[in-house]
Amino acid sequence: MREWWVQVGLLAMPLLAAYLHIPPPQLSPALHSWKTSGKFFTYKGLRIFYQDSVGVVGSPEIVVLLHGFPTSSYDWYKIWEGLTLRFHRVIALDFLGFGFSDKPRPHHYSIFEQASIVEALLRHLGLQNRRINLLSHDYGDIVAQELLYRYKQNRSGRLTIKSLCLSNGGIFPETHRPLLLQKLLKDGGVLSPILTRLMNFFVFSRGLTPVFGPYTRPSESELWDMWAGIRNNDGNLVIDSLLQYINQRKKFRRRWVGALASVTIPIHFIYGPMDPINPYPEFLELYRKTLPRSTVSILDDHISHYPQLEDPMGFLNAYMGFINSF
């Protein structure tokens, strides 16, 4: 008679195989509406999802929103309507590898490519010669830094940036505290393909929930929306590749932090101070030391890493105060 563990293994194999091929969750009505109201454009043969809303008639102002890791442009839905009351165009995209955009694999994902995709989107929309306000969060902060570097170099075909507002992004490698799973995946070891395939809603939700404040954590339905965006086009299988941005940020620190420190456009930072990834006060002290000309809005003590979702009104008021100050 075979050993019991062999029999258990034989029984478990088909179950594991079925699990690894489990289909992505269905989109909620709200997330489905977000997708159907958006559009796609093609960048080097890859489909990129974006939203483009027309707001205030007669205003020349344009704002482009850059989302964070590991979520998508849907992160901005709570402040979207408020932005359309101030700006003529409100534009957001899902970066390559995120949300409803394509998620090729294998692929060398980089901050440089994501910045080029933003530039390509604005050319596609005929806005390449307009002055753009950038509003970014987390991963999007790093993309904004690269766009700022290109703007500083006065290279033809680059964005003309009018203002930049960052939020809860790890712009300094030395004060960034990635989650344990991010540490394991970013190094691309032998465990990476196993961990990405084994990732499920339970693992995802238990990993993401602690980066929210204790009173502002997402509901289960909101977490499912985030997970559905990740699972779309098998996005869980490229998370390890996307996380290479952590290594890129360290390698190109001088380029990207230097871009922030040397430009003269208005710069602002909206900060949820309970953020365990960019902890208070270390992060804020270094930010103010490095960018003494930048203004800062600190939200309530219990607001954490996703301020636009945790405190949308406070976030929107802080951003409008910045935009109306120049």
N, C-alpha and C positions, 0 to 999 in steps of 0.2 A: 504493500500500500504506500502511495506517495506521502511525503511529508505534508502535514496540514497546511503549512505556509505556501507550498507549491499549489495546492488546490485553491487556496484563497487568492493567490496571484492570478491563476487562470480565470477565476470568476471575475476578478477586478479588472482585468485587461479590457474587455469590451465596454465595461462601464466607464473606464477612464478614457477610452477612445471616443465614446459618445460625448463625454463631458468636454473634451478638448475641441470638439466640433460643434459645440452648442451655438445656436444662432444668436445674433445680437438681439437685445430687447426691442420691442416695438416702440416707436416714438410716441410720446405723450401728445395730446392735442396741441398743447402750447408749443412744444418743440417742433412738431410737424408744421405748424403755422409759421414758425420762424424759418424753417427750411423752404417752404413753398413761397414765402414772400421774398426770399433772396434770389440771387442769380449766381452764375458761374462764368468765369473767364478762363482761358487757357494760357498757361505759362510753360513754355518748352514741352508741350504735349501733355501737361498735367492740369487737371481741373481744380480750380481754386474757388471756393465758395465765398461770397461776400454779400453784405447788406448795404444798401444805399438809399437813404430816405431824404426826401426834400422837406425842409422845415420852413423857417421864416422866409416869406417872399420878400425879395428886395435886399436881403442881407448878403454881403459878399463872403461871410465867414464859413469856413469848412473845418470840420474836425474829423480826424481819422483815429479810430480806436484800435489798440493793439493788445490782445488778450494774453493771459498767462498760461503756465503749464499746470496741469495736463488737460485743461479744459478748452474753451472755444469762444467765439464771438458772442455766444449766448450769455456769457458772463455779464454783458452790458445791458441786458434786457430791462432791468429795473430802473435804469436811468435814461433809457433811450428816448422816451417821450419828452422828458425834461430837456434833453439836449436839442431836440427838434424845435423847441420853443425859443432857442437862442441862436441856433446855427441854421444856415441855409441848406447845407449838406451835412448829413451825419453818415459816416462810412465806417464799416468794420469788415474784417475778413477773418476766415479761419486760416491760420498758417498751414503750410504744407505739413501733412502728418497729423493734423488736428481736425476735430469736428467733422464737417461734411466735405472737406477738401480731400484730394487724393492722398494716399498713404503708401507710396511705393516702398518696396523692400526687395532686395537690399538697396539702401540709398544712403549717401553721406549727407545727413541733415546738418545744416550750419546756419548760424545767425546771419552770415553774409548772404546766403541764398534767400532767407526770409526777408531781409531788407530789400533785396532786388525784386522780390515778388510784390512788396508794397509799392515800390516805384513803378513796376509794370502795371499794377492795378490802376494807379492814378493816370498813367499814360492811356490805358484802355478807356478810362472815363473822360479823357480829354482835359485833365486837371493838372498836367505836369508843369504848367507855368503859373499856377495859382499858389498863393501863400497858404500853408497848411498849419493848423493847430494839431499837435499830436497829444493824445491822451493814452497812457499805457499802464499796464499792470504786470508785475512779476516778469515772466519770460519776455513779454512785450517791452519792458523797460530796456532790456539788452538790445533788442532790435532797434528801439528808438535811439540808443546810444550809437549804434552803427550808422543809422541814418543821419544823426547829428554830425558824426565824424565826416561823412561824405559831404554834407552841407558846408561844413567848415573848410573843406578842401576846395570849395567852389568848382566842383567838377560839373561839366555840362551834362544835362539830362538828369541831374539829381533833384531831390525835393528842395523846395524853398520853404524852410520851416519858420513859421511866425512865432510859435511858442511851444513849450514842452511841459507837460505835467506828468510826472511819474507817480507810481503808487506801489508800495510794499514789494519792491523788487530787490533782488540780491545784487545790486550794482557793484558792491565791494566783495570780492571773494573772501576776504579775511573776516567778514562779519556774517557771512552766510552759513546757515546751519541746515543742510539738507536732511530730509527724512532718511531713516535707515534703509528703506527699500530703494530710494534714489541713490544712496551710496553704493549699494550692491549692483545696481543696474548700470550706473554711469561708467563703470570700468570695463564693461563689455566682456566679462569673464565667461567661463563655461556655464555658469548658473543662469546667465541672462536669458537665453532662449527658453529655458525651463520655467523660470519665474514668470516671464511674460505670458506663456501659454497657460500657466496655472492661475494667473490672476483672474479673479472673479469679483462680483459686486460686493461680497462680504469683505474681501481683502481691501478692495478699493475704498469702500465707505469707512472701514475702520482706520485706514491710513489717512484719509483726507479730513475726516471730521475734527480731529484734534487741532488742525490749523485754523479753525474758526473759534470765535470767542464762546464762552460757556453759555451765554444767553442768546447767541445769534447763529447757532448751528443750523445747517440746512435740514429741511424735512426729508423724509425718506423719498418722497416723490421728486424733490429737487436733486437729490443724490442720484436717483435713477436717470434723470435727464442728463446729468453730467456723465454718467457711465454709458448711456446710450450714445452720446457724442464720441466717447473714446472707442467704443466697440464698433462704431460705424466703419466700414471698410477694414475691419480687423486691426483697428488702431492700437489695441493692446500689444500687438506683435512688434510695433516700432517704438515703443516707449523707451527702450534701452538706447536706441539710436538717437532719439530726440534729446535724451539726457546728456549727450555729449556737449551740450551747450555749457554745462558746468565746467568741463575741462577747457572749453574754448574761452570762457570768461576769465579764467585764471591766466591762460596763455596770452590773451590780448587785453589784459587789464590796463596797461599804459595807454593803448589806443582809445579804449572806450571810456575810462574814467577821465583821461586827458581831454576828450571831446567835451565832456560835461563841464570840466573846470575852466575851459578856455573860451567858450562862446559868450556872446553878449545878448542873445535873445532872452526874453523872460522865461525863467524856469521855476517850477513849483513842485513840491512833493506832498502828497496826501498820505498820511501814515496812520495805520491801525496799530497802536502801541503794544498790543498783547501778542503780536506776531512772534511765534517761536522760531520762524525761519530767518527773520531779520530782527533780532531781539533788541528791545529797549533796555538800557540807554546806549549800548555800544554802537548800534547802527546809526542812531540819530546824532550822536556826538561826532562820529567820523564824517557823516554827511555834512553837517554844519561846518566842520573844520575844512573839508575839501571844497565845498561850494558855499562860501560865505555870502554870496550875492543872491542865492536862491531863497525863496520864501517857502515856508513849511506850514501845513495845517495838520495838527494832531487831533485825531478824533477821540471819542470817549474811551476811557480806560479799558473797557471790555471788548473793544473792536480789534479784530486780529488781521489775518493775512488777506482776506477777501473783503476789503472795506466797501466796495461798490455793491456787494450783495448783502453784507451784514448791516450796513447803515447807508442805504441809498440816498436818503434825503440829506444826511450830513455830508456825504461824499459830494453830491451834486451842489450843495450850497458852498462847499469849500472850493470846488472847481469854478463855479460862477464868480465867486469872489475874486479868484485869481484872474480869470478872463476879463472881468470888468475893471481890473486895476491898471490896465495899460491901453 
